[in-house]
Amino acid sequence: KVLGRGGSMDAIAMLVDYLGREPKMDAFLKHLGLSGDK
């Protein structure tokens, strides 16, 4: 669904379409060790 569209659509729009929701930064920040949760 994402790779098949290539550069024909905005990356964020493809991500929202794939996820079915707006992206959230909390998981990304947690992966980087920046979430503040211990």
Distance bins in CASP14 RR format, pairs under 12 A and 6 or more apart:
PFRMAT RR
TARGET T0000
AUTHOR 0000-0000-0000
RMODE 2
METHOD distances of the structure
MODEL  1
1 9 0 0 0 0 0 1 0 0 0 0 0
1 13 0 0 0 0 0 1 0 0 0 0 0
1 14 1 0 0 1 0 0 0 0 0 0 0
1 15 0 0 0 0 0 1 0 0 0 0 0
1 16 0 0 0 0 0 1 0 0 0 0 0
1 17 1 0 0 1 0 0 0 0 0 0 0
1 18 1 0 1 0 0 0 0 0 0 0 0
1 19 0 0 0 0 0 1 0 0 0 0 0
1 20 0 0 0 0 0 1 0 0 0 0 0
2 8 0 0 0 0 0 1 0 0 0 0 0
2 9 0 0 0 0 1 0 0 0 0 0 0
2 10 0 0 0 0 0 1 0 0 0 0 0
2 11 0 0 0 0 1 0 0 0 0 0 0
2 12 0 0 0 0 0 1 0 0 0 0 0
2 13 0 0 0 0 0 1 0 0 0 0 0
2 14 1 0 1 0 0 0 0 0 0 0 0
2 15 1 0 0 1 0 0 0 0 0 0 0
2 16 0 0 0 0 0 1 0 0 0 0 0
2 17 0 0 0 0 1 0 0 0 0 0 0
2 18 1 0 1 0 0 0 0 0 0 0 0
2 19 0 0 0 0 1 0 0 0 0 0 0
3 9 0 0 0 0 0 1 0 0 0 0 0
3 11 0 0 0 0 0 1 0 0 0 0 0
3 14 0 0 0 0 1 0 0 0 0 0 0
3 18 0 0 0 0 0 1 0 0 0 0 0
4 14 0 0 0 0 1 0 0 0 0 0 0
4 17 0 0 0 0 0 1 0 0 0 0 0
4 18 0 0 0 0 0 1 0 0 0 0 0
5 11 0 0 0 0 1 0 0 0 0 0 0
5 13 0 0 0 0 1 0 0 0 0 0 0
5 14 1 0 1 0 0 0 0 0 0 0 0
5 15 0 0 0 0 0 1 0 0 0 0 0
5 17 0 0 0 0 1 0 0 0 0 0 0
5 18 0 0 0 0 1 0 0 0 0 0 0
6 13 0 0 0 0 0 1 0 0 0 0 0
6 14 0 0 0 0 1 0 0 0 0 0 0
7 13 0 0 0 0 0 1 0 0 0 0 0
7 14 0 0 0 0 1 0 0 0 0 0 0
8 14 0 0 0 0 1 0 0 0 0 0 0
9 15 0 0 0 0 1 0 0 0 0 0 0
9 16 0 0 0 0 0 1 0 0 0 0 0
9 17 1 0 0 1 0 0 0 0 0 0 0
9 18 0 0 0 0 0 1 0 0 0 0 0
10 16 0 0 0 0 1 0 0 0 0 0 0
10 17 0 0 0 0 0 1 0 0 0 0 0
11 17 0 0 0 0 0 1 0 0 0 0 0
11 18 0 0 0 0 0 1 0 0 0 0 0
11 23 0 0 0 0 0 1 0 0 0 0 0
12 18 0 0 0 0 0 1 0 0 0 0 0
12 19 0 0 0 0 0 1 0 0 0 0 0
12 22 0 0 0 0 1 0 0 0 0 0 0
12 23 1 0 0 1 0 0 0 0 0 0 0
13 19 0 0 0 0 0 1 0 0 0 0 0
13 20 0 0 0 0 0 1 0 0 0 0 0
13 22 0 0 0 0 0 1 0 0 0 0 0
13 23 0 0 0 0 0 1 0 0 0 0 0
14 20 0 0 0 0 0 1 0 0 0 0 0
14 23 0 0 0 0 0 1 0 0 0 0 0
15 21 0 0 0 0 1 0 0 0 0 0 0
15 22 0 0 0 0 1 0 0 0 0 0 0
15 23 1 0 1 0 0 0 0 0 0 0 0
15 24 0 0 0 0 0 1 0 0 0 0 0
15 28 0 0 0 0 0 1 0 0 0 0 0
16 22 1 0 0 1 0 0 0 0 0 0 0
16 23 1 0 0 1 0 0 0 0 0 0 0
16 24 0 0 0 0 0 1 0 0 0 0 0
17 23 0 0 0 0 0 1 0 0 0 0 0
19 27 0 0 0 0 0 1 0 0 0 0 0
23 29 0 0 0 0 0 1 0 0 0 0 0
24 30 0 0 0 0 0 1 0 0 0 0 0
24 35 0 0 0 0 0 1 0 0 0 0 0
25 31 0 0 0 0 0 1 0 0 0 0 0
25 32 0 0 0 0 1 0 0 0 0 0 0
25 34 0 0 0 0 1 0 0 0 0 0 0
25 35 0 0 0 0 1 0 0 0 0 0 0
26 32 0 0 0 0 0 1 0 0 0 0 0
26 33 0 0 0 0 0 1 0 0 0 0 0
26 34 0 0 0 0 1 0 0 0 0 0 0
26 35 1 0 0 1 0 0 0 0 0 0 0
26 36 0 0 0 0 1 0 0 0 0 0 0
26 37 0 0 0 0 1 0 0 0 0 0 0
27 33 0 0 0 0 0 1 0 0 0 0 0
27 34 0 0 0 0 0 1 0 0 0 0 0
27 35 0 0 0 0 1 0 0 0 0 0 0
27 37 0 0 0 0 0 1 0 0 0 0 0
28 34 0 0 0 0 1 0 0 0 0 0 0
28 35 0 0 0 0 1 0 0 0 0 0 0
29 35 1 0 1 0 0 0 0 0 0 0 0
29 36 0 0 0 0 1 0 0 0 0 0 0
29 37 0 0 0 0 1 0 0 0 0 0 0
30 36 0 0 0 0 1 0 0 0 0 0 0
30 37 1 0 0 1 0 0 0 0 0 0 0
30 38 0 0 0 0 0 1 0 0 0 0 0
31 37 0 0 0 0 0 1 0 0 0 0 0
END
